[in-house]
Structures are given as structure tokens and as C-alpha cells.
Amino acid sequence: MRRLEGKIAIVAGGQRNIGAATAIRLAAEGASVVVGAQTEEGWRGTAERIRAAGGEATGAVFEATEDESVAGLIARAVEAYGGLDGMLVNMADLSLHPKDTDAVDVPLAVFDRAVAVNLRGHLLCTRHAIPKMLKRGGGAIVYTGSSAGFMGRG
């Protein structure tokens, strides 16, 4: 169908799972895609899959908690493709969390990292993406979340 022909999209957190699948689908619909990941290997894998299927993709390494790094991710779309029309913010960091815990026992470093990525990182993406989208007449930002926010784990 190629409903996104001529559109430019970023997938922040496009290394695997939902992020990679979304990046691949966006490209299949005709969008030029920038895959953001914490490592070059992370974004390259998804971008190579897109290009192998005939799509247009590049990527950028970024750290979700760092303002300049997120600004660089957004700038990559502008440099590579001329602007930005849409963004999937697909980021969470639960890697430091060794096990389910509670407010009394959670290590503050774990809590602080989760807040930095899951809240600050989303704000930084939004802050830098909106001005670029407005230059092209508007756009869309989609945020993903985990079902873990609605249920406990045992």
C-alpha cells in the first residue's frame, strides 16, 4: 500500500522486538526510517533488514537520558532525509532491576535510572521532535509502554 511514501520516521528503541517490528513496518509502508539504539550493532541489524527488503533506513546511537544525544538522534533524521514526520518512542530500562521489589527495598540507583529513561527520555524525544515535525506541517509521536504497568509479577 505504501501509505507512508515520502514520510520520515524515527524509532527510538528500534533494536529488537516491538521497536524493530515497527521500524520494518514503517519502511514497508514507504517511510524512510532512522533506527535509534544504544549501540551501533543494535541499529544496524534493524536497518539492514529494512534495506534488504528494499526500504530506506539508517540509524544512530543514542542515550535516552542525555539531552544532546537525543538531539543528535533527531538531527540524524533531518540530515539523512530532510525532516521528521513521525516518531515511535519505545524505550524502557529495566536491566538494572534484579528482581521484583518494593518501595522499601528498591535500590535508588535502579529507581533513578528507570525514571531517567522512562520519563526524562520520553520528554527529551518529544522536546526535540516536535519542532522538526512542525517545520513539515505536523506529525505524530507514539509512545509504547509495558503491560507490567497494569499488573504485578510473581
C-alpha positions in Angstrom: 0.0 0.0 0.0 2.9 2.4 0.7 0.7 4.8 2.7 3.8 6.5 4.2 5.6 7.2 0.9 7.8 10.3 1.4 7.4 10.4 5.2 10.3 10.3 7.6 10.1 8.4 10.9 12.4 7.7 13.8 12.1 4.6 16.0 13.8 5.4 19.3 14.5 1.9 20.7 14.4 0.0 17.4 16.9 -2.6 18.1 14.5 -5.6 18.6 11.0 -6.7 19.5 8.3 -4.0 19.1 10.7 -1.3 18.0 12.3 -3.4 15.3 9.0 -4.7 14.0 7.6 -1.2 13.9 10.6 0.2 12.0 10.3 -2.6 9.5 6.6 -2.0 9.0 7.1 1.8 8.6 9.6 1.2 5.9 7.4 -1.4 4.2 4.7 1.4 4.1 7.2 3.7 2.3 8.7 5.7 5.2 12.4 6.5 5.4 13.4 5.3 8.9 16.0 6.3 11.4 16.6 3.4 13.9 17.8 4.7 17.3 19.6 2.2 19.6 22.1 2.2 22.4 24.7 0.5 20.1 25.7 0.7 16.5 25.2 -3.1 16.2 21.7 -2.6 17.6 20.5 -0.1 14.9 22.5 -1.7 12.1 20.7 -5.0 12.4 17.3 -3.5 12.0 18.4 -1.1 9.3 20.0 -3.9 7.3 16.7 -5.9 7.5 14.9 -2.9 6.1 17.3 -2.3 3.3 17.3 -6.0 2.4 13.6 -5.7 1.9 14.0 -2.7 -0.4 13.3 0.0 2.2 15.2 3.1 3.2 16.9 3.2 6.6 19.8 4.5 8.6 20.4 4.7 12.3 22.0 6.5 15.2 23.4 5.5 18.6 21.8 7.5 21.4 21.4 7.6 25.1 17.8 8.3 26.1 18.7 10.2 29.3 21.1 12.7 27.6 19.7 15.8 26.0 22.5 16.2 23.4 22.3 12.6 22.5 18.6 12.7 21.9 19.0 15.9 19.9 21.6 14.1 17.8 19.1 11.3 17.1 16.5 13.8 15.8 19.2 15.7 13.8 20.1 12.4 12.1 16.6 12.2 10.5 16.9 15.8 9.3 20.5 15.2 8.0 19.7 11.9 6.3 16.2 12.6 4.9 15.4 16.3 5.3 13.0 16.4 8.2 10.7 14.4 10.5 7.1 13.3 10.3 6.7 10.7 13.0 8.4 9.0 15.9 7.9 5.9 17.9 9.4 6.3 21.4 9.9 2.7 22.5 12.3 2.9 25.5 12.5 1.4 28.9 15.4 0.4 31.1 14.7 -2.4 33.5 18.1 -4.0 33.1 19.4 -3.0 36.5 16.3 -4.4 38.2 17.5 -7.8 39.6 14.1 -8.9 40.8 10.6 -7.6 41.7 10.9 -5.3 44.7 9.0 -2.7 46.7 9.4 0.9 47.8 11.3 -0.1 50.9 13.9 -2.3 49.2 14.3 -0.9 45.7 17.8 0.3 45.2 17.7 4.1 44.5 20.1 3.7 41.5 17.6 1.3 39.9 14.7 3.7 40.5 16.6 6.7 39.3 17.7 5.0 36.1 14.1 3.8 35.4 12.8 7.4 35.9 15.6 8.9 33.7 14.9 6.6 30.8 11.1 6.0 31.1 10.2 9.6 31.8 13.0 12.0 31.1 13.9 10.1 27.9 10.4 10.4 26.6 10.3 14.1 27.3 13.6 14.7 25.6 12.4 12.8 22.5 9.2 14.9 22.4 11.0 18.2 23.1 13.4 17.7 20.1 11.0 16.0 17.7 8.1 18.5 17.8 9.9 21.5 16.3 11.1 19.4 13.4 7.7 18.0 12.8 6.1 21.4 12.9 8.5 22.5 10.1 6.9 19.9 7.9 3.3 20.8 8.9 2.8 18.4 11.8 3.4 14.8 12.6 2.7 12.1 15.2 4.5 10.7 18.2 3.6 7.3 19.6 4.8 6.1 22.9 4.9 2.4 23.9 4.5 1.0 27.3 4.7 -2.3 29.0 1.7 -4.3 30.4 3.9 -4.5 33.6 2.4 -1.1 34.5 -1.0 -2.7 34.9 -0.2 -6.0 36.7 2.2 -7.4 39.2 4.7 -10.1 38.5 5.5 -13.0 40.8 
